[in-house]
Amino acid sequence: MEMSDFKTALSYLNHGISFLRDRHWEDHYDLSLELFEVAAKCALSNGDHKRVSLLFEQVSEVAHSFEDKLEVTYTCICSLLTSSCLGDALTKGLYVLNELGIVISGDLEALLMETKSMLAEYSDEQLLSLPVMTDRTKLMAMKILSRTQTCLLHTNPKSQPKATLHMVQYSLRHGMSGLSSFALVLYGSFLACLGDIPAGYRYVKIAIRLAEKLNARSSMCEVLTLGSQVMGYVEPLQSMNDVMVRSHEYGLAVGSISNAMLSRGMNIVCAFWSGKQLSLVKSTVDDTLRLMASHSTLVWIVQTLPLYRTVLAMIGNVDDVPIILGSRSDIETEKERKMSETNLHLLKVVHFNKLYVGFMFRRYDHVKQLAVAYDAIASLPFSSILISHCMHVFYGGLINFWIARKTMDVTWFDRGEKAIEKMRSYADCSSWNFQNKLLLLQAEQCFYLEDFESAKRFYDAAILSAQEHKFVHEEALACELAGHFMLESGEGRSSLSYFLLALKKYREWGAYAKEESMKKYIKEQFGNSKPTSEINISPSIPTEQDPRKRRAS
C-alpha cells in the first residue's frame, strides 16, 4: 500500500483472504476485519467497485458493532460516489451520520453565523495550534461528512454548505485532523462563493498550512485541488498548473484515485481558460479520459467530456479521440444526458459549454435559445466557487450584451450590467486575471449605449490587457469583437485590421476551426480587400461614467 502499487497489493490481500479458515471471523476477528478493510481500499483504488461492494456486504454481516463497520462503509460510499451512484452514496452517508448523532439540518444562515463566531475566537496561528483529533469514531465521522458534502454538491447544492459548516464546527469542538484542512478549504470556497474572496483565500491558505503541519498526505490532494479554485481568483491563473500537478501527485501516492482524477480534470479547466495551446490541452484530456476510464471514475469522466468537446470544436477536424463510455468521446451519449437530469453541477457544465461554442462561432439564434434556458440553470444555488464560474459570468455577460443589441430588450442589457459588477469585484482581487475581461464587458456595454468613442478605447484596452497578462485566446476574442463593433458602427475599413489580428491570435491559440470560420466571414464581408492601415490601439482607458446617465442622454 505505501508503495502505491495497489493492483499487486490487492492481489496479495485477496490471496490472504482466501487462506483464511472457515471460522476466521470467530477465531481471528481483528485480523479478518483489517484484511477486508484494506482489501476494499485497494479495490477502490483499482476501480473494482464490484469487489468493494462484495467486501462491504461480508463485513456488514459479521461486524461486532456499528463502529467496526465504519471504515468499510466509508470505502463503499467512496466507491458509489466515484461510479456516479450519487443518490445511493448520499443515502448511505446520511444514515451513518444520523447513527453517529450528526444531522445535517438547520438554517444555513444561522449555521454560518455560528461558525463565523466560533472561528473569530482564533487567530491563524491559534487555529493551527489546536489539539489534534484522536478519537477513531470522530475521525470516521469527519470522513463520512467529507463524502456526504461531495454528494450534496452534485445533487443538492443548496444543502452542501451545511455539511461543510458541520465539519468546521466538529473540528473546533473535537480537535483538528487532516480532514479539518479539507473542511477549512471548503469553508473558504463557500465564503468566496458568497462574494468574500479575500476571506475565502485566507482560509484556503490556513487549510494548506494545517495539512502540511499535520502531514495529512491523504487530504492534501483535495485541499490543493479545491484550494486552487479560490487561489485562481487572486493569483495568476497560469500559476495554478503547478498546484494541480502537486495535487495529482499526492492523490496517486496515497491511492486516492478519485481525487487524483478530480485534480487532473481541474487542471484541464485551468489550462483551457488560461489560454494554453489547444493541441496540448487536447493531448492532456485524451490521456486523462483514458486514465479515468481505466479507474472507472465515471463521476469525473462526465464532468470532463463537455469541455473536451469544446476543445475539439475549437480545433476542428479531429479524428483521434478516445473511446469512452462505449462510444467516441466527441459524441454526447444518452447516458450522459440522463445523468445531467439529476446532477445539477453537470447540467450547468454541459449547458455552458454548448453556449460558449455557439457564441464563439457566432450562431446567434442558437445562442439566444440556449441563453434563455441557461438563465434558469445559472440561478441554481452553488456553494463552492470554481475557476469556471468567473468564465460563466464573463461569457454570459458578453452574450447578454450581444442579444440586447439584437433585440433592444433592456432585460438582456441589465443582465450584462450585473456581469460587469461581478467582474469588477473579481478584478479588485486580481487585475491580472480579470482586468481584460472587465474592459471587454465595458466595451460591449458602451457599444449597446452607442457611446462609440468610449467603446473603441475599452476594446483597445481589453486587447492590450489580455496581451499583457498572457491570455492569447481572450486577446483574439477582444480583437474579433472590436472588429464587429467597428464594422457595425460604420468603420468597415478599420474593422478588417482587427479581424486579421484576431485570426493571427486564434491561430496562435490553436483554434483552427474558429480561424477558418472567421476567414469565411471576412471573405464574405471584404472579398479580397486589404487593410488600409495598421491598428491604432489606444493605450488609455476611458473614465467610467454611470451607464444610465449615458443612456438618458
C-alpha atoms as one frame of an Amber mdcrd trajectory, in Angstrom:
protein
   0.000   0.000   0.000   2.731   2.507   0.908   4.464   1.991  -2.464   1.223
   2.835  -4.313   1.147  -0.457  -6.250  -2.486  -1.156  -5.486  -3.029  -3.915
  -8.042  -0.249  -6.004  -6.534  -1.422  -5.140  -3.023  -4.971  -6.239  -3.826
  -3.677  -9.499  -5.292  -1.766 -10.292  -2.085  -4.741  -9.327   0.071  -7.124
 -11.483  -1.931  -4.726 -14.390  -1.518  -4.521 -13.664   2.200  -8.306 -13.694
   2.498  -8.509 -16.955   0.541  -6.174 -18.606   3.053  -8.438 -17.759   5.970
 -10.217 -20.749   7.510 -13.964 -21.185   7.659 -14.217 -19.859  11.212 -11.836
 -16.946  10.663 -14.364 -14.335  11.770 -14.848 -16.176  15.064 -11.198 -17.147
  15.636  -9.339 -14.188  14.081 -11.849 -11.359  14.051  -9.420  -8.401  14.231
  -7.123  -9.803  11.548 -10.059 -10.621   9.283 -11.566  -7.155   9.715  -8.273
  -5.453   8.899  -7.715  -7.619   5.804 -11.187  -6.865   4.468 -10.860  -3.120
   5.162  -7.510  -2.806   3.397  -8.651  -5.027   0.507 -11.683  -2.769   0.000
  -9.412   0.298  -0.125  -7.164  -1.336  -2.713 -10.176  -2.433  -4.775 -11.429
   1.180  -4.746  -8.024   2.454  -5.886  -8.141  -0.050  -8.764 -11.687   0.931
  -9.758 -13.050  -2.505  -8.849 -16.384  -1.331  -7.473 -17.975  -4.799  -7.506
 -15.210  -6.092  -5.253 -15.726  -3.144  -2.878 -19.440  -3.936  -2.668 -18.783
  -7.621  -2.012 -16.295  -6.914   0.795 -18.661  -4.346   2.323 -21.535  -6.834
   2.396 -19.420  -9.511   4.061 -18.169  -7.169   6.784 -21.673  -5.788   7.373
 -22.993  -9.285   8.077 -20.416 -10.240  10.722 -19.184  -6.988  12.290 -19.465
  -6.972  16.095 -20.506  -3.331  16.283 -21.622  -0.362  14.225 -18.218   1.236
  14.770 -16.492  -1.815  13.254 -18.430  -1.234  10.016 -17.454   2.414   9.644
 -14.195   2.026   7.721 -15.551  -0.319   5.064 -18.790   1.678   4.898 -16.765
   4.793   4.147 -14.929   2.934   1.358 -18.265   1.767  -0.036 -19.579   5.363
  -0.058 -16.439   6.480  -1.917 -16.985   3.676  -4.445 -20.607   4.685  -5.038
 -19.585   8.312  -5.434 -16.775   7.521  -7.871 -19.065   5.361 -10.009 -21.600
   8.232 -10.039 -24.207   6.418  -7.914 -24.673   9.715  -6.095 -28.114   9.031
  -4.629 -27.048   5.735  -3.082 -23.844   7.278  -1.721 -25.755  10.174  -0.185
 -28.370   7.916   1.404 -25.713   5.720   2.980 -23.710   8.714   4.195 -26.695
  10.444   5.798 -27.712   7.185   7.513 -24.272   6.727   9.073 -24.099  10.351
  10.197 -27.535  10.069  11.786 -26.386   6.974  13.689 -23.389   8.996  14.916
 -25.682  11.781  16.122 -24.882  14.226  13.302 -27.885  15.616  11.453 -27.233
  17.936   8.522 -30.100  20.317   9.042 -30.896  23.742  10.398 -30.998  27.204
   8.901 -27.959  27.818   6.703 -27.616  31.481   7.614 -27.742  30.697  11.328
 -25.177  27.906  10.894 -22.893  30.273   9.010 -23.132  32.988  11.651 -22.451
  30.446  14.401 -19.405  29.123  12.523 -18.054  32.614  11.906 -18.487  33.412
  15.580 -16.602  30.278  16.623 -13.742  30.964  14.201 -13.495  34.601  15.264
 -12.115  33.429  18.618  -8.929  32.178  16.954  -6.084  33.825  15.085  -4.496
  31.956  12.190  -1.729  30.647  14.443  -4.168  29.600  17.152  -6.202  27.605
  14.649  -3.052  25.814  13.562  -2.186  25.046  17.205  -5.499  23.488  18.275
  -5.367  19.942  19.737  -5.314  17.035  17.307  -8.398  14.830  16.912  -7.564
  11.294  18.030 -10.920   9.577  18.644 -11.362   6.948  15.907 -15.146   7.288
  15.676 -14.960  11.070  15.416 -12.313  10.774  12.705 -14.647   8.448  10.805
 -17.466  10.953  11.242 -15.287  13.582   9.537 -14.591  11.161   6.698 -18.276
  10.438   6.153 -19.091  14.160   6.310 -16.469  14.866   3.658 -18.007  12.434
   1.147 -21.548  13.455   2.014 -20.818  17.081   1.186 -19.409  15.972  -2.189
 -22.633  14.098  -2.949 -24.656  17.151  -1.949 -22.554  19.383  -4.205 -23.779
  17.406  -7.212 -27.334  16.546  -6.165 -28.474  19.248  -3.731 -26.006  22.182
  -3.846 -28.170  24.291  -1.558 -27.544  21.893   1.349 -23.855  21.251   0.661
 -22.509  24.130   2.798 -24.373  22.758   5.818 -22.134  19.687   5.714 -19.098
  21.950   5.355 -20.073  24.069   8.353 -20.719  20.941  10.438 -17.190  19.747
   9.580 -15.654  23.054  10.673 -17.605  23.148  13.946 -16.872  19.467  14.634
 -13.145  20.195  14.264 -13.267  23.202  16.569 -15.056  21.157  19.227 -13.189
  17.843  18.969  -9.767  18.642  17.542  -8.005  19.119  14.215  -7.279  16.392
  11.683  -6.254  16.170   8.056  -9.913  16.414   7.128 -10.176  19.634   9.140
  -7.917  21.169   6.492 -10.386  19.925   3.884 -13.235  21.470   5.883 -11.437
  24.823   6.027 -10.759  24.841   2.296 -14.440  24.117   1.661 -15.356  26.905
   4.062 -13.035  29.279   2.206 -14.629  28.265  -1.080 -18.095  28.932   0.368
 -17.085  32.400   1.579 -15.612  33.194  -1.842 -18.819  31.989  -3.485 -20.750
  34.404  -1.253 -18.548  37.228  -2.552 -15.889  37.494   0.149 -12.926  36.274
  -1.874 -10.237  37.728   0.463 -11.688  35.845   3.454 -12.051  32.696   1.387
  -8.434  32.988   0.243  -7.311  33.382   3.866  -8.940  30.124   4.948  -7.571
  28.275   1.919  -4.057  29.327   2.948  -4.730  28.242   6.557  -6.025  24.886
   5.280  -2.873  24.235   3.252  -0.656  25.137   6.208  -2.668  22.857   8.511
  -2.434  19.926   6.103   1.320  20.457   5.843   1.721  20.717   9.623  -0.220
  17.505  10.237   1.483  15.773   7.293  -2.028  14.995   6.088  -0.972  13.409
   2.795  -4.355  11.724   2.353  -6.144  15.099   2.463  -3.590  17.207   0.606
  -4.860  16.276  -2.858  -8.361  17.626  -2.223  -7.072  20.608  -0.249  -4.836
  21.730  -3.118  -7.376  20.923  -5.833 -10.257  22.829  -4.261  -7.963  25.481
  -2.819  -6.662  26.266  -6.293 -10.188  27.151  -7.336 -10.144  30.016  -4.838
  -6.477  30.873  -5.365  -7.235  31.333  -9.066  -9.288  34.415  -8.160  -6.251
  36.034  -6.503  -3.091  34.595  -8.050  -2.280  34.401 -11.798  -4.390  31.683
 -13.343  -1.424  30.297 -15.257   0.347  29.541 -11.949  -2.376  27.108 -10.877
  -0.905  24.412 -13.114   1.901  23.751 -10.626  -0.610  23.494  -7.773  -2.660
  20.957  -9.740   0.398  18.846 -10.546   1.289  18.673  -6.829  -2.297  17.770
  -6.019  -2.377  14.950  -8.566   0.876  13.505  -7.268  -0.445  13.463  -3.696
  -3.611  11.687  -4.802  -1.744   8.955  -6.664   0.753   8.485  -3.836  -1.923
   7.685  -1.243  -4.227   5.749  -3.566  -6.914   8.435  -3.665  -7.554   7.791
  -7.338 -10.881   9.617  -7.496  -9.320  12.775  -6.062  -6.285  12.402  -8.322
  -8.630  12.267 -11.316 -10.505  15.308  -9.990  -7.247  17.252  -9.875  -6.470
  16.224 -13.460  -9.900  17.427 -14.536  -9.488  20.758 -12.752  -6.049  21.168
 -14.305  -7.613  20.829 -17.762 -10.129  23.553 -16.918  -7.313  25.885 -15.811
  -5.243  25.080 -18.887  -8.105  25.853 -21.271  -9.215  29.099 -19.645  -5.653
  30.353 -19.226  -5.174  30.093 -22.997  -2.816  27.144 -23.200  -2.177  25.896
 -26.742  -5.212  23.794 -27.646  -3.333  20.829 -29.105  -1.558  20.449 -25.751
  -4.875  20.723 -23.899  -6.396  18.050 -26.142  -3.428  15.721 -25.589  -3.777
  16.140 -21.821  -7.518  15.440 -21.939  -7.004  12.359 -24.129  -4.623  10.895
 -21.554  -6.841  11.957 -18.652 -10.008  10.397 -20.076  -8.225   7.112 -20.707
  -6.816   7.164 -17.182 -10.239   7.971 -15.713 -11.810   5.145 -17.704  -9.162
   2.668 -16.537 -10.056   3.500 -12.925 -13.832   3.654 -13.553 -14.134   7.211
 -12.191 -17.380   7.864 -14.033 -18.304  10.884 -11.947 -15.261  12.810 -13.243
 -15.419  11.445 -16.794 -18.810  13.030 -17.381 -17.604  16.325 -15.875 -14.605
  16.382 -18.241 -16.318  15.448 -21.507 -18.239  18.744 -22.098 -15.066  20.853
 -22.035 -13.269  18.245 -24.157 -15.917  18.655 -26.841 -15.429  22.414 -26.640
 -11.702  21.930 -27.256 -12.471  19.680 -30.246 -14.944  22.215 -31.634 -12.341
  24.984 -31.487  -9.631  22.843 -33.110 -11.887  21.189 -35.720 -11.467  18.083
 -37.904 -10.156  15.850 -35.111 -10.458  12.097 -35.686  -8.123  10.878 -32.942
 -10.399  10.757 -29.889 -10.547   8.105 -27.152 -13.444   5.658 -26.844 -15.176
   6.447 -23.544 -18.431   5.014 -22.143 -18.573   2.683 -25.138 -18.570   5.388
 -27.798 -16.412   8.137 -29.282 -15.784  10.827 -26.696 -16.761  13.605 -29.114
 -20.367  12.356 -29.162 -22.731  13.018 -26.261 -24.377   9.795 -25.103 -27.873
   9.183 -23.836 -26.352   8.027 -20.542 -24.717  11.429 -20.094 -27.953  13.236
 -20.855 -29.802  11.186 -18.235 -27.089  11.805 -15.654 -27.340  15.577 -16.154
 -31.024  15.397 -15.215 -30.113  14.553 -11.613 -26.612  16.043 -11.356 -27.167
  19.805 -11.230 -23.474  20.641 -11.388 -23.095  18.528 -14.533 -26.190  20.156
 -16.042 -24.600  23.590 -15.662 -21.275  22.432 -17.136 -22.919  20.816 -20.169
 -25.159  23.776 -20.920 -22.463  26.402 -20.525 -20.063  24.629 -22.878 -22.729
  24.448 -25.583 -23.468  28.130 -25.019 -19.771  29.024 -25.254 -19.243  27.158
 -28.535 -22.339  28.746 -30.046 -21.117  32.202 -29.055 -17.596  31.678 -30.358
 -18.949  30.624 -33.753 -21.494  33.491 -33.811 -24.594  31.277 -34.042 -26.963
  33.925 -32.776 -30.328  32.102 -32.929 -28.871  29.015 -31.261 -27.139  31.111
 -28.597 -30.277  33.082 -27.793 -32.274  29.881 -27.339 -29.600  28.407 -25.081
 -29.230  31.665 -23.137 -32.918  31.670 -22.195 -32.606  28.169 -20.745 -29.217
  28.882 -19.173 -30.593  31.829 -17.203 -32.714  29.411 -15.161 -29.827  26.946
 -14.735 -27.411  29.697 -13.669 -29.780  30.730 -10.897 -29.500  27.294  -9.260
 -27.656  27.516  -5.937 -23.967  26.603  -5.970 -21.995  26.977  -2.782 -18.410
  26.276  -3.833 -16.543  28.601  -6.143 -14.787  27.199  -9.203 -12.497  28.912
 -11.677 -15.018  28.136 -14.400 -17.659  30.228 -12.608 -15.941  33.515 -13.475
 -15.943  32.388 -17.112 -19.675  31.807 -16.882 -20.016  35.406 -15.709 -17.688
  36.741 -18.428 -19.130  34.954 -21.433 -22.655  35.213 -20.074 -22.218  38.989
 -19.904 -20.864  39.187 -23.469 -23.775  37.095 -24.719 -26.298  39.244 -22.859
 -24.957  42.436 -24.438 -24.981  40.786 -27.885 -28.613  39.722 -27.541 -29.501
  43.139 -26.091 -28.146  44.863 -29.228 -30.029  42.492 -31.496 -33.352  42.689
 -29.662 -33.113  46.113 -27.974 -34.583  44.334 -24.953 -33.310  46.106 -21.843
 -33.677  42.890 -19.790 -30.635  41.428 -21.522 -28.711  44.659 -21.046 -29.460
  44.651 -17.320 -28.089  41.103 -17.067 -24.954  42.279 -18.826 -24.563  45.090
 -16.310 -24.804  42.591 -13.457 -21.962  40.658 -15.077 -19.892  43.856 -15.112
 -20.454  44.409 -11.406 -19.471  40.833 -10.645 -16.385  41.048 -12.850 -15.395
  44.317 -11.189 -15.387  42.565  -7.816 -13.165  39.850  -9.306 -10.812  42.442
 -10.817 -10.445  44.041  -7.387  -8.933  40.732  -6.214  -6.795  40.062  -9.301
  -6.254  42.589 -12.062  -4.002  40.013 -13.770  -6.840  37.538 -14.288  -9.819
  39.827 -14.687  -8.880  43.313 -15.892  -9.082  42.404 -19.579 -12.426  40.663
 -19.071 -13.909  43.669 -17.272 -12.672  46.019 -20.011 -14.204  43.889 -22.764
 -17.554  43.747 -20.965 -17.439  47.540 -20.606 -16.670  47.873 -24.308 -19.753
  45.819 -25.174 -21.797  47.874 -22.722 -20.725  51.105 -24.433 -21.422  49.548
 -27.842 -25.028  48.950 -26.804 -25.294  52.501 -25.458 -23.880  53.887 -28.734
 -21.050  55.549 -26.831 -18.715  54.669 -29.673 -15.759  56.755 -28.573 -15.589
  55.080 -25.164 -16.298  51.661 -26.670 -13.301  51.980 -29.021 -10.980  52.807
 -26.134 -12.367  49.970 -23.987 -11.858  47.454 -26.813  -8.279  48.616 -27.319
  -7.602  48.499 -23.571  -9.044  44.971 -23.373  -6.763  43.834 -26.209  -3.677
  45.299 -24.543  -4.600  43.907 -21.117  -5.170  40.389 -22.475  -1.826  40.616
 -24.265  -0.010  41.852 -21.162  -1.476  39.112 -18.960  -0.838  36.267 -21.428
  -4.443  35.371 -22.311  -3.992  34.851 -26.037  -7.481  33.397 -26.541  -9.091
  36.446 -24.947  -6.819  38.769 -26.905  -8.181  37.075 -30.037 -11.769  37.457
 -28.827 -11.282  41.131 -27.948  -9.862  41.788 -31.433 -12.784  39.959 -33.054
 -15.454  41.796 -31.056 -13.690  45.102 -31.739 -13.878  44.215 -35.432 -17.613
  43.587 -35.239 -18.024  46.871 -33.368 -16.085  48.833 -35.983 -17.986  47.148
 -38.820 -21.427  47.737 -37.320 -20.622  51.336 -36.369 -19.669  52.243 -39.933
 -15.878  51.825 -39.735 -15.659  48.892 -42.123 -12.134  49.532 -43.361 -10.726
  49.803 -39.852 -12.540  46.632 -38.762 -10.568  44.451 -41.181  -7.312  45.099
 -39.319  -8.916  43.916 -36.057 -10.319  40.794 -37.721  -6.935  39.910 -39.209
  -5.233  40.307 -35.835  -7.930  38.073 -34.324  -7.161  35.448 -36.975  -3.484
  35.538 -36.046  -4.219  35.104 -32.339  -6.757  32.307 -32.825  -4.142  30.505
 -34.921  -1.583  31.047 -32.170  -4.011  29.513 -29.672  -4.568  26.541 -31.978
  -8.265  27.269 -32.608  -8.076  26.297 -36.275 -11.814  25.715 -36.752 -12.539
  29.161 -35.349  -9.852  30.615 -37.616 -11.445  29.021 -40.691 -14.888  30.249
 -39.659 -13.549  33.807 -39.394 -11.792  33.553 -42.755 -15.115  32.722 -44.412
 -16.787  35.636 -42.658 -14.014  38.050 -43.696 -14.236  36.806 -47.298 -17.988
  37.447 -47.308 -17.611  40.940 -45.858 -14.467  42.207 -47.564 -13.705  39.992
 -50.542 -10.006  40.346 -51.314  -9.638  43.754 -49.689  -6.518  44.581 -47.732
  -6.433  46.656 -44.550  -5.781  50.309 -45.274  -3.587  50.784 -42.206  -2.255
  49.162 -39.078  -4.476  49.100 -35.993  -4.051  52.205 -33.885  -4.732  50.812
 -30.423  -5.130  53.460 -27.775  -3.285  52.619 -24.527  -5.630  54.770 -22.437
  -8.657  53.509 -20.544 -11.716  55.787 -20.593 -13.050  57.119 -17.325 -16.186
  55.266 -16.337 -19.483  57.058 -16.152 -22.834  55.899 -14.895 -24.204  53.977
 -17.916 -27.750  55.024 -17.072 -26.734  58.673 -17.452 -25.265  57.899 -20.860
 -28.479  56.115 -21.830 -30.570  59.054 -20.691 -28.512  61.467 -22.751
